[in-house]
Amino acid sequence: MLSIARLILVVLFVLFGISGTQTIWAQEFSNVSRMEQSLENMSAQMEEVVERLTMMNDRFGALKQVQEITVYLFVIVFMMGLAFVIFGFYIGQEQKLSLFTKRLYLVSFLALVIPVTIIIIRYMANTLLSGGINDPILPVAFILLIPVATSYILMIVKYRHEAPRSQ
């Protein structure tokens, strides 16, 4: 009797154990498929975030370039304006100036014009060498060469005009 009871218990345990195991496996499989779907959704969301961050990085890079160009243009315009003011003072007072003051005016004028020339030529060379022929600032750089070249021409003409008087 005892052995029949044990046998019934073993049979019941095995039957309930197998059906319970199947239920557990089915639940685990559904959990795994839900986790896979969740991971796929997260992966798609991460791809969207990466695309957005890449787009923002490109925009910030363009904004940085615009800021650099704005600063260069401001410096160029300011220095060229100051150079022409100094040149105007020099021409207006040249009869009253001592040789030292004339040289001081010339040195200060050239100290303003030479860095501007270097900035413009460096920008143009870098842009042309990098293949940026369609850069919208490139024509501005070429236009800015006009006052720079004019300042050099004015200084040469003034020097040659003044040289015969000195002798």
NUFILUM-674819 format. One line per 4 residues: number of its first residue (from 1); their letters; for each residue x, y, z of N, C-alpha, C, O. Coordinates in nm, 4 decimals. Each point is the difference from the previous one (the first is absolute). Example, Ala and Ser with C-alpha at 12.3 -4.5 7.8 and 13.67 -1.06 7.14 Angstrom:
% residues 2
1) AS) 1.3190/-0.5690/0.7800/-0.0890/0.1190/0.0000/0.0900/0.1200/0.0000/0.1036/-0.0019/0.0665 ~ -0.1386/0.1069/-0.1385/0.0820/0.1190/0.0060/-0.0770/0.1090/0.0730/0.0509/0.1108/0.0169
This chain:
% residues 167
1) MLSI) 0.0787/-0.1163/0.0000/-0.0787/0.1163/0.0000/0.0851/0.1258/0.0000/-0.0226/0.0980/-0.0710 ~ 0.1159/-0.1093/0.1516/0.0903/0.1128/0.0079/0.0728/0.0195/-0.1316/0.0227/0.1135/-0.0419 ~ 0.0132/-0.2191/-0.0220/0.0719/0.0125/-0.1258/-0.0923/0.0504/-0.1103/0.0441/0.0732/-0.0886 ~ -0.1734/-0.1119/0.0931/-0.0947/0.0504/-0.1001/-0.0202/0.1502/0.0225/-0.0096/0.0756/-0.0966
5) ARLI) 0.0032/-0.0324/0.2201/-0.0171/0.1433/0.0305/0.1225/0.0779/-0.0466/-0.0089/0.1102/-0.0542 ~ 0.1229/-0.1728/0.0779/0.1219/0.0680/-0.0461/0.0035/0.0069/-0.1520/0.0409/0.1012/-0.0570 ~ -0.0829/-0.2069/-0.0077/-0.0025/-0.0025/-0.1444/-0.0973/0.1040/-0.0546/0.0306/0.0667/-0.0989 ~ -0.1462/-0.0519/0.1609/-0.0986/0.1010/-0.0422/0.0578/0.1399/0.0210/-0.0163/0.0886/-0.0840
9) LVVL) 0.0830/-0.0708/0.1959/0.0614/0.1306/0.0268/0.1082/0.0324/-0.1044/0.0091/0.1128/-0.0484 ~ 0.0711/-0.2120/0.0153/0.1049/0.0216/-0.0989/-0.0624/0.0313/-0.1350/0.0460/0.0903/-0.0700 ~ -0.1513/-0.1646/0.0323/-0.0664/0.0236/-0.1293/-0.0617/0.1387/-0.0011/0.0141/0.0730/-0.0981 ~ -0.0826/-0.0350/0.2062/-0.0608/0.1336/0.0080/0.1078/0.1097/-0.0048/-0.0150/0.1021/-0.0671
13) FVLF) 0.1204/-0.1265/0.1384/0.1086/0.0985/0.0031/0.0595/0.0163/-0.1398/0.0253/0.1120/-0.0446 ~ -0.0033/-0.2230/-0.0236/0.0575/0.0065/-0.1345/-0.0966/0.0692/-0.0945/0.0414/0.0836/-0.0803 ~ -0.1707/-0.1175/0.0886/-0.0987/0.0622/-0.0890/-0.0100/0.1508/0.0250/0.0049/0.0806/-0.0929 ~ -0.0187/-0.0456/0.2186/-0.0098/0.1434/0.0307/0.1333/0.0715/-0.0258/0.0032/0.1166/-0.0393
17) GISG) 0.1029/-0.1871/0.0615/0.1317/0.0591/-0.0237/0.0231/0.0274/-0.1477/0.0539/0.1049/-0.0350 ~ -0.0931/-0.1962/-0.0518/0.0193/0.0176/-0.1438/-0.0893/0.1121/-0.0512/0.0449/0.0870/-0.0746 ~ -0.1732/-0.0895/0.1157/-0.0896/0.1062/-0.0482/0.0429/0.1351/0.0576/-0.0109/0.1014/-0.0689 ~ 0.0584/-0.0974/0.1912/0.0500/0.1240/0.0595/0.1262/0.0477/-0.0704/0.0198/0.1200/-0.0192
21) TQTI) 0.0652/-0.2144/-0.0192/0.1224/0.0354/-0.0701/-0.0325/0.0582/-0.1369/0.0632/0.0959/-0.0444 ~ -0.1627/-0.1548/-0.0222/-0.0395/0.0537/-0.1306/-0.0526/0.1430/0.0147/0.0292/0.0855/-0.0836 ~ -0.1047/-0.0596/0.1872/-0.0541/0.1341/0.0240/0.1144/0.0979/0.0269/0.0019/0.1122/-0.0508 ~ 0.0923/-0.1579/0.1314/0.1152/0.0866/0.0315/0.0794/0.0292/-0.1267/0.0394/0.1142/-0.0237
25) WAQE) -0.0154/-0.2178/-0.0586/0.0732/0.0221/-0.1251/-0.0754/0.0944/-0.0930/0.0612/0.0847/-0.0651 ~ -0.1903/-0.0980/0.0585/-0.0803/0.0884/-0.0852/0.0090/0.1443/0.0500/0.0116/0.0929/-0.0799 ~ -0.0168/-0.0745/0.2107/0.0121/0.1351/0.0559/0.1379/0.0582/-0.0265/0.0130/0.1169/-0.0361 ~ 0.0891/-0.1981/0.0539/0.1368/0.0477/-0.0247/0.0188/0.0374/-0.1468/0.0637/0.1006/-0.0312
29) FSNV) -0.1204/-0.1834/-0.0606/0.0127/0.0298/-0.1421/-0.0697/0.1312/-0.0344/0.0519/0.0792/-0.0787 ~ -0.1688/-0.0561/0.1372/-0.0701/0.1262/-0.0273/0.0779/0.1169/0.0610/0.0043/0.1083/-0.0582 ~ 0.0577/-0.1297/0.1758/0.0829/0.1054/0.0592/0.1198/0.0323/-0.0893/0.0359/0.1164/-0.0175 ~ 0.0249/-0.2200/-0.0383/0.1163/0.0212/-0.0866/-0.0426/0.0756/-0.1264/0.0699/0.0915/-0.0435
33) SRME) -0.1825/-0.1286/-0.0149/-0.0437/0.0701/-0.1217/-0.0368/0.1450/0.0318/0.0255/0.0889/-0.0812 ~ -0.0848/-0.0639/0.1978/-0.0291/0.1385/0.0401/0.1293/0.0783/0.0212/0.0090/0.1173/-0.0365 ~ 0.0907/-0.1825/0.0954/0.1276/0.0673/0.0208/0.0676/0.0306/-0.1344/0.0595/0.1065/-0.0163 ~ -0.0684/-0.1994/-0.0797/0.0565/0.0247/-0.1320/-0.0682/0.1190/-0.0673/0.0665/0.0847/-0.0596
37) QSLE) -0.1993/-0.0784/0.0694/-0.0730/0.1135/-0.0577/0.0412/0.1299/0.0681/0.0187/0.1026/-0.0655 ~ -0.0053/-0.1081/0.1952/0.0408/0.1187/0.0746/0.1397/0.0450/-0.0413/0.0246/0.1194/-0.0173 ~ 0.0666/-0.2146/0.0016/0.1352/0.0343/-0.0440/0.0006/0.0580/-0.1410/0.0752/0.0931/-0.0286 ~ -0.1596/-0.1486/-0.0603/-0.0089/0.0534/-0.1356/-0.0535/0.1434/0.0028/0.0499/0.0858/-0.0728
41) NMSA) -0.1506/-0.0592/0.1558/-0.0546/0.1355/0.0124/0.1058/0.0957/0.0541/0.0141/0.1125/-0.0479 ~ 0.0599/-0.1590/0.1486/0.1045/0.0848/0.0570/0.1089/0.0273/-0.1031/0.0532/0.1109/-0.0063 ~ -0.0199/-0.2106/-0.0739/0.1013/0.0171/-0.1032/-0.0459/0.1024/-0.1034/0.0783/0.0850/-0.0425 ~ -0.2043/-0.0928/0.0023/-0.0532/0.0971/-0.0964/0.0002/0.1405/0.0592/0.0327/0.0968/-0.0688
45) QMEE) -0.0689/-0.0860/0.1956/0.0012/0.1312/0.0650/0.1418/0.0545/0.0110/0.0218/0.1197/-0.0187 ~ 0.0735/-0.2049/0.0485/0.1392/0.0430/0.0098/0.0518/0.0478/-0.1356/0.0753/0.0971/-0.0073 ~ -0.1157/-0.1656/-0.0999/0.0401/0.0435/-0.1339/-0.0552/0.1391/-0.0301/0.0700/0.0836/-0.0571 ~ -0.1950/-0.0586/0.0951/-0.0600/0.1324/-0.0195/0.0763/0.1061/0.0799/0.0261/0.1096/-0.0495
49) VVER) 0.0089/-0.1437/0.1726/0.0741/0.0948/0.0843/0.1367/0.0292/-0.0601/0.0437/0.1150/-0.0015 ~ 0.0241/-0.2178/-0.0479/0.1313/0.0190/-0.0616/-0.0119/0.0879/-0.1241/0.0844/0.0869/-0.0223 ~ -0.1886/-0.1084/-0.0591/-0.0209/0.0834/-0.1188/-0.0227/0.1452/0.0395/0.0560/0.0906/-0.0616 ~ -0.1376/-0.0680/0.1638/-0.0257/0.1366/0.0465/0.1272/0.0659/0.0528/0.0269/0.1164/-0.0296
53) LTMM) 0.0509/-0.1908/0.1074/0.1251/0.0555/0.0531/0.0992/0.0312/-0.1119/0.0706/0.1007/0.0063 ~ -0.0648/-0.1853/-0.1074/0.0876/0.0253/-0.1133/-0.0428/0.1265/-0.0732/0.0836/0.0815/-0.0392 ~ -0.2142/-0.0657/0.0212/-0.0516/0.1196/-0.0661/0.0314/0.1246/0.0825/0.0384/0.1030/-0.0555 ~ -0.0545/-0.1116/0.1871/0.0313/0.1139/0.0862/0.1488/0.0324/-0.0041/0.0377/0.1172/0.0001
57) NDRF) 0.0467/-0.2188/-0.0037/0.1440/0.0209/-0.0082/0.0359/0.0730/-0.1292/0.0830/0.0910/0.0008 ~ -0.1454/-0.1308/-0.1119/0.0260/0.0677/-0.1270/-0.0423/0.1467/0.0068/0.0704/0.0882/-0.0492 ~ -0.1852/-0.0634/0.1103/-0.0484/0.1386/0.0120/0.0924/0.0824/0.0893/0.0277/0.1161/-0.0300 ~ 0.0198/-0.1749/0.1390/0.0915/0.0735/0.0876/0.1333/0.0273/-0.0697/0.0608/0.1048/0.0217
61) GALK) -0.0156/-0.1979/-0.1047/0.1223/0.0218/-0.0764/-0.0154/0.1167/-0.0965/0.0900/0.0829/-0.0133 ~ -0.2049/-0.0769/-0.0540/-0.0252/0.1126/-0.0907/-0.0108/0.1303/0.0781/0.0494/0.1035/-0.0447 ~ -0.1132/-0.1080/0.1602/-0.0130/0.1199/0.0831/0.1364/0.0478/0.0479/0.0254/0.1204/0.0055 ~ 0.0612/-0.2130/0.0287/0.1355/0.0369/0.0436/0.0751/0.0687/-0.1134/0.0698/0.0989/0.0224
65) QVQE) -0.0839/-0.1510/-0.1441/0.0668/0.0610/-0.1145/-0.0542/0.1406/-0.0239/0.0772/0.0911/-0.0301 ~ -0.2070/-0.0721/0.0428/-0.0590/0.1329/-0.0182/0.0518/0.0964/0.1063/0.0282/0.1160/-0.0301 ~ -0.0156/-0.1625/0.1526/0.0510/0.0863/0.1063/0.1456/0.0397/-0.0263/0.0373/0.1155/0.0205 ~ 0.0439/-0.2098/-0.0653/0.1396/0.0318/-0.0308/0.0086/0.1029/-0.1122/0.0781/0.0948/0.0081
69) ITVY) -0.1575/-0.1132/-0.1116/0.0013/0.0938/-0.1123/-0.0471/0.1371/0.0452/0.0549/0.1015/-0.0430 ~ -0.1557/-0.0970/0.1291/-0.0493/0.1280/0.0512/0.1085/0.0725/0.0783/0.0181/0.1208/-0.0151 ~ 0.0526/-0.1934/0.0973/0.1088/0.0619/0.0773/0.1095/0.0505/-0.0937/0.0494/0.1114/0.0172 ~ -0.0111/-0.1921/-0.1158/0.1017/0.0435/-0.0962/-0.0440/0.1271/-0.0727/0.0775/0.0947/-0.0132
73) LFVI) -0.2029/-0.0937/-0.0340/-0.0482/0.1178/-0.0718/-0.0004/0.1234/0.0893/0.0372/0.1089/-0.0438 ~ -0.0788/-0.1257/0.1678/-0.0005/0.1133/0.0928/0.1413/0.0533/0.0208/0.0231/0.1208/-0.0043 ~ 0.0702/-0.2112/0.0267/0.1390/0.0412/0.0213/0.0545/0.0684/-0.1245/0.0666/0.1032/0.0098 ~ -0.0940/-0.1592/-0.1253/0.0500/0.0580/-0.1248/-0.0560/0.1397/-0.0212/0.0747/0.0932/-0.0298
77) VFMM) -0.2054/-0.0782/0.0449/-0.0625/0.1310/-0.0218/0.0506/0.1006/0.1021/0.0298/0.1141/-0.0352 ~ -0.0201/-0.1541/0.1590/0.0479/0.0917/0.1039/0.1437/0.0437/-0.0270/0.0320/0.1187/0.0067 ~ 0.0542/-0.2154/-0.0373/0.1410/0.0334/-0.0214/0.0197/0.0831/-0.1261/0.0827/0.0911/-0.0018 ~ -0.1584/-0.1220/-0.1041/0.0135/0.0796/-0.1221/-0.0516/0.1418/0.0222/0.0600/0.0957/-0.0489
81) GLAF) -0.1701/-0.0810/0.1219/-0.0508/0.1335/0.0308/0.1009/0.0794/0.0808/0.0254/0.1172/-0.0281 ~ 0.0310/-0.1809/0.1270/0.1017/0.0663/0.0821/0.1234/0.0352/-0.0827/0.0595/0.1062/0.0187 ~ -0.0214/-0.1951/-0.1096/0.1161/0.0277/-0.0854/-0.0253/0.1214/-0.0889/0.0889/0.0833/-0.0178 ~ -0.2087/-0.0726/-0.0376/-0.0291/0.1152/-0.0854/-0.0104/0.1287/0.0815/0.0360/0.1068/-0.0494
85) VIFG) -0.0843/-0.1151/0.1721/-0.0015/0.1190/0.0867/0.1429/0.0455/0.0281/0.0306/0.1190/-0.0074 ~ 0.0561/-0.2139/0.0394/0.1411/0.0350/0.0246/0.0621/0.0594/-0.1253/0.0742/0.0979/0.0078 ~ -0.1042/-0.1569/-0.1246/0.0541/0.0532/-0.1247/-0.0530/0.1417/-0.0254/0.0740/0.0860/-0.0478 ~ -0.2012/-0.0614/0.0793/-0.0569/0.1339/-0.0155/0.0676/0.1008/0.0909/0.0305/0.1115/-0.0423
89) FYIG) -0.0068/-0.1500/0.1672/0.0728/0.0897/0.0910/0.1402/0.0288/-0.0532/0.0485/0.1129/0.0066 ~ 0.0146/-0.2159/-0.0589/0.1355/0.0149/-0.0524/0.0024/0.1004/-0.1160/0.0848/0.0891/-0.0043 ~ -0.1791/-0.1048/-0.0895/-0.0032/0.0899/-0.1154/-0.0370/0.1421/0.0448/0.0560/0.0975/-0.0501 ~ -0.1498/-0.0862/0.1438/-0.0452/0.1314/0.0438/0.1043/0.0784/0.0769/-0.0032/0.1231/0.0001
93) QEQK) 0.0940/-0.1905/0.0643/0.0973/0.0694/0.0848/0.1442/-0.0206/-0.0442/0.0926/0.0256/0.0771 ~ -0.0727/-0.0713/-0.1994/0.1356/-0.0385/-0.0390/0.0997/0.1162/0.0022/0.1189/-0.0232/0.0222 ~ -0.1633/0.1475/-0.0446/0.0942/0.1121/0.0018/0.0473/0.0310/0.1417/0.1113/0.0492/0.0181 ~ -0.1934/-0.0769/0.0815/0.0312/0.0340/0.1385/0.0761/-0.1109/0.0732/0.0519/0.0225/0.1093
97) LSLF) -0.0451/-0.1410/-0.1685/0.0537/-0.1163/0.0710/0.1517/-0.0090/-0.0108/0.0598/0.0330/-0.1024 ~ -0.0009/-0.0784/0.2108/0.1434/-0.0280/-0.0028/0.0218/-0.1337/-0.0699/-0.0955/-0.0736/-0.0246 ~ 0.2178/0.0428/-0.0066/0.0316/-0.1259/-0.0680/-0.0402/-0.1198/0.0858/-0.0510/-0.0991/-0.0523 ~ 0.0735/0.1074/0.1841/-0.0378/-0.1091/0.0910/-0.1505/-0.0225/-0.0023/-0.0447/-0.1145/-0.0059
101) TKRL) -0.0347/0.2218/0.0103/-0.1461/-0.0133/0.0011/-0.0497/-0.0555/-0.1326/-0.0935/-0.0801/-0.0022 ~ 0.1543/0.1211/-0.1075/-0.0379/-0.0552/-0.1305/0.0250/-0.1506/-0.0032/-0.0838/-0.0773/-0.0464 ~ 0.1987/0.0377/0.0959/0.0305/-0.1438/0.0028/-0.0945/-0.0747/0.0930/-0.0381/-0.1136/-0.0281 ~ 0.0006/0.1761/0.1375/-0.0954/-0.0618/0.0927/-0.1348/-0.0211/-0.0669/-0.0611/-0.1058/0.0152
105) YLVS) 0.0143/0.2062/-0.0894/-0.1243/-0.0147/-0.0749/0.0102/-0.1144/-0.1006/-0.0917/-0.0813/-0.0115 ~ 0.2018/0.0754/-0.0602/0.0166/-0.1048/-0.1003/0.0053/-0.1389/0.0622/-0.0600/-0.0943/-0.0516 ~ 0.1315/0.0824/0.1618/0.0091/-0.1300/0.0677/-0.1361/-0.0426/0.0530/-0.0374/-0.1166/-0.0131 ~ -0.0368/0.2086/0.0723/-0.1323/-0.0356/0.0521/-0.0956/-0.0352/-0.1140/-0.0820/-0.0909/0.0129
109) FLAL) 0.0931/0.1626/-0.1233/-0.0831/-0.0313/-0.1165/0.0290/-0.1411/-0.0511/-0.0912/-0.0795/-0.0223 ~ 0.2186/0.0504/0.0046/0.0367/-0.1326/-0.0497/-0.0291/-0.1094/0.1024/-0.0296/-0.1134/-0.0377 ~ 0.0376/0.1459/0.1657/-0.0328/-0.0990/0.1039/-0.1477/-0.0378/-0.0040/-0.0380/-0.1082/0.0449 ~ -0.0435/0.1956/-0.0975/-0.1417/-0.0331/-0.0141/-0.0301/-0.0688/-0.1326/-0.0838/-0.0900/-0.0048
113) VIPV) 0.1504/0.1307/-0.1023/-0.0322/-0.0517/-0.1326/0.0602/-0.1388/-0.0245/-0.0637/-0.0841/-0.0634 ~ 0.1831/0.0596/0.1119/0.0652/-0.1290/-0.0261/-0.0766/-0.1175/0.0625/-0.0192/-0.1001/-0.0691 ~ -0.0259/0.1059/0.1954/-0.0785/-0.1130/0.0518/-0.1306/-0.0226/-0.0759/-0.0427/-0.1139/-0.0188 ~ -0.0197/0.2219/-0.0241/-0.1227/-0.0142/-0.0789/0.0312/-0.0724/-0.1309/-0.0752/-0.0879/-0.0422
117) TIII) 0.1839/0.1242/-0.0204/0.0398/-0.0653/-0.1250/0.0244/-0.1491/0.0234/-0.0426/-0.0839/-0.0793 ~ 0.1100/0.0527/0.1863/0.0287/-0.1405/0.0304/-0.1286/-0.0774/0.0263/-0.0153/-0.1120/-0.0487 ~ -0.0774/0.1698/0.1250/-0.1273/-0.0678/0.0304/-0.0767/-0.0277/-0.1283/-0.0501/-0.1107/-0.0199 ~ 0.0405/0.2103/-0.0668/-0.0778/-0.0166/-0.1236/0.0649/-0.1030/-0.0917/-0.0678/-0.0888/-0.0517
121) IRYM) 0.1975/0.1001/0.0315/0.0668/-0.0928/-0.0915/-0.0020/-0.1423/0.0556/-0.0171/-0.0955/-0.0757 ~ 0.0345/0.0805/0.2069/-0.0056/-0.1338/0.0611/-0.1384/-0.0621/-0.0173/-0.0117/-0.1184/-0.0318 ~ -0.0930/0.1983/0.0525/-0.1360/-0.0526/-0.0165/-0.0240/-0.0408/-0.1449/-0.0552/-0.1066/-0.0271 ~ 0.0971/0.1919/-0.0650/-0.0221/-0.0314/-0.1415/0.0771/-0.1252/-0.0403/-0.0535/-0.0854/-0.0707
125) ANTL) 0.1773/0.0735/0.1144/0.0802/-0.1171/-0.0347/-0.0594/-0.1277/0.0593/-0.0098/-0.1017/-0.0687 ~ -0.0297/0.1066/0.1957/-0.0597/-0.1190/0.0627/-0.1298/-0.0396/-0.0686/-0.0258/-0.1186/-0.0207 ~ -0.0556/0.2167/-0.0144/-0.1275/-0.0296/-0.0643/0.0217/-0.0594/-0.1384/-0.0641/-0.0987/-0.0361 ~ 0.1529/0.1574/-0.0404/0.0245/-0.0510/-0.1352/0.0679/-0.1361/0.0016/-0.0302/-0.0848/-0.0839
129) LSGG) 0.1220/0.0624/0.1786/0.0676/-0.1298/0.0078/-0.0924/-0.1110/0.0489/0.0183/-0.1163/-0.0360 ~ -0.1168/0.1513/0.1173/-0.0940/-0.1024/0.0486/-0.1142/-0.0231/-0.0977/-0.0898/-0.0795/0.0276 ~ 0.0920/0.1479/-0.1417/-0.1027/-0.0219/-0.1018/-0.1274/0.0761/0.0265/-0.1042/-0.0349/-0.0555 ~ 0.1080/0.1364/0.1373/-0.1204/0.0767/0.0323/-0.0196/0.1172/-0.0938/-0.0178/0.1134/0.0444
133) INDP) 0.0209/-0.1400/-0.1738/-0.0115/0.1074/-0.0987/-0.1380/0.0647/0.0049/-0.0157/0.1147/-0.0417 ~ -0.0846/-0.1870/0.0922/-0.1355/0.0544/0.0109/-0.0272/0.0627/0.1360/-0.1150/0.0296/0.0323 ~ 0.2169/-0.0093/0.0461/-0.0150/0.0618/0.1316/-0.0515/0.1431/-0.0169/0.0591/0.0781/-0.0745 ~ -0.1681/-0.0430/0.1425/-0.0564/0.1343/-0.0193/0.0869/0.1118/0.0561/-0.0200/0.1161/-0.0357
137) ILPV) 0.1142/-0.1470/0.1211/0.0855/0.1032/0.0586/0.1209/0.0283/-0.0900/0.0650/0.1034/0.0150 ~ -0.0350/-0.1927/-0.1065/0.1160/0.0184/-0.0871/-0.0082/0.1281/-0.0833/0.1001/0.0712/-0.0083 ~ -0.2128/-0.0383/-0.0532/-0.0069/0.1297/-0.0714/0.0209/0.1191/0.0938/0.0576/0.1013/-0.0398 ~ -0.1042/-0.1136/0.1640/0.0211/0.1077/0.0975/0.1494/0.0171/0.0253/0.0486/0.1126/0.0111
141) AFIL) 0.0239/-0.2232/-0.0019/0.1442/0.0081/0.0217/0.0682/0.0676/-0.1184/0.0903/0.0818/0.0174 ~ -0.1343/-0.1170/-0.1377/0.0582/0.0659/-0.1172/-0.0325/0.1494/-0.0010/0.0844/0.0817/-0.0367 ~ -0.2055/-0.0464/0.0765/-0.0384/0.1416/0.0064/0.0819/0.0732/0.1063/0.0377/0.1157/-0.0184 ~ -0.0108/-0.1838/0.1292/0.0806/0.0629/0.1051/0.1450/0.0224/-0.0422/0.0716/0.0795/0.0608
145) LIPV) -0.0298/-0.1494/-0.1641/0.1352/0.0254/-0.0507/0.0119/0.1388/-0.0626/0.1102/0.0541/-0.0092 ~ -0.2220/0.0041/-0.0337/0.0040/0.1325/-0.0628/0.0508/0.1062/0.0974/0.0945/0.0712/-0.0338 ~ -0.1537/-0.0571/0.1544/0.0553/0.1017/0.0902/0.1415/-0.0329/0.0486/0.0798/0.0899/0.0263 ~ -0.0502/-0.2176/-0.0149/0.1362/-0.0374/0.0417/0.1001/0.0414/-0.1072/0.1022/0.0617/0.0300
149) ATSY) -0.1324/-0.0960/-0.1551/0.0902/0.0383/-0.1089/0.0060/0.1519/-0.0121/0.1061/0.0564/-0.0267 ~ -0.2198/0.0094/0.0464/-0.0024/0.1466/-0.0060/0.0889/0.0597/0.1076/0.0702/0.0979/-0.0255 ~ -0.0717/-0.1532/0.1420/0.0829/0.0542/0.1077/0.1479/-0.0142/-0.0322/0.0786/0.0910/0.0265 ~ -0.0400/-0.2059/-0.0841/0.1399/-0.0155/-0.0395/0.0366/0.0977/-0.1115/0.1069/0.0609/0.0034
153) ILMI) -0.1944/-0.0458/-0.1013/0.0269/0.0919/-0.1113/0.0112/0.1432/0.0511/0.0905/0.0734/-0.0399 ~ -0.1822/-0.0335/0.1281/0.0067/0.1355/0.0558/0.1316/0.0234/0.0741/0.0600/0.1069/-0.0115 ~ -0.0160/-0.2055/0.0861/0.1235/0.0161/0.0753/0.1200/0.0085/-0.0939/0.0913/0.0791/0.0235 ~ -0.0906/-0.1595/-0.1291/0.1109/0.0043/-0.0960/0.0016/0.1346/-0.0720/0.1054/0.0618/-0.0148
157) VKYR) -0.2232/-0.0166/-0.0300/-0.0084/0.1288/-0.0690/0.0438/0.1120/0.0935/0.0747/0.0892/-0.0403 ~ -0.1201/-0.0935/0.1629/0.0377/0.1040/0.0976/0.1499/-0.0025/0.0257/0.0629/0.1053/0.0105 ~ -0.0064/-0.2224/-0.0004/0.1437/-0.0118/0.0245/0.0793/0.0538/-0.1192/0.0966/0.0741/0.0181 ~ -0.1369/-0.1108/-0.1393/0.0712/0.0467/-0.1203/-0.0185/0.1499/-0.0193/0.0905/0.0691/-0.0466
161) HEAP) -0.2080/-0.0198/0.0825/-0.0260/0.1431/-0.0133/0.0835/0.0783/0.1024/0.0454/0.1113/-0.0267 ~ -0.0268/-0.1710/0.1416/0.0740/0.0667/0.1071/0.1510/-0.0129/-0.0193/0.0746/0.0871/0.0447 ~ -0.0285/-0.1914/-0.1088/0.1429/-0.0241/-0.0160/0.0718/0.1118/-0.0758/0.1072/0.0405/0.0449 ~ -0.1586/0.0125/-0.1569/0.0715/0.1086/-0.0666/0.0051/0.1280/0.0848/0.0963/0.0761/-0.0092
165) RSQ) -0.1981/-0.0523/0.0908/-0.0001/0.1184/0.0869/0.1092/-0.0084/0.1045/0.0610/0.1012/0.0345 ~ -0.0359/-0.2194/0.0155/0.0988/-0.0166/0.1062/0.1406/0.0309/-0.0497/0.0839/0.0504/0.0746 ~ -0.0601/-0.0804/-0.1981/0.1357/0.0170/-0.0512/0.0221/0.1396/-0.0376/0.1087/0.0352/-0.0457
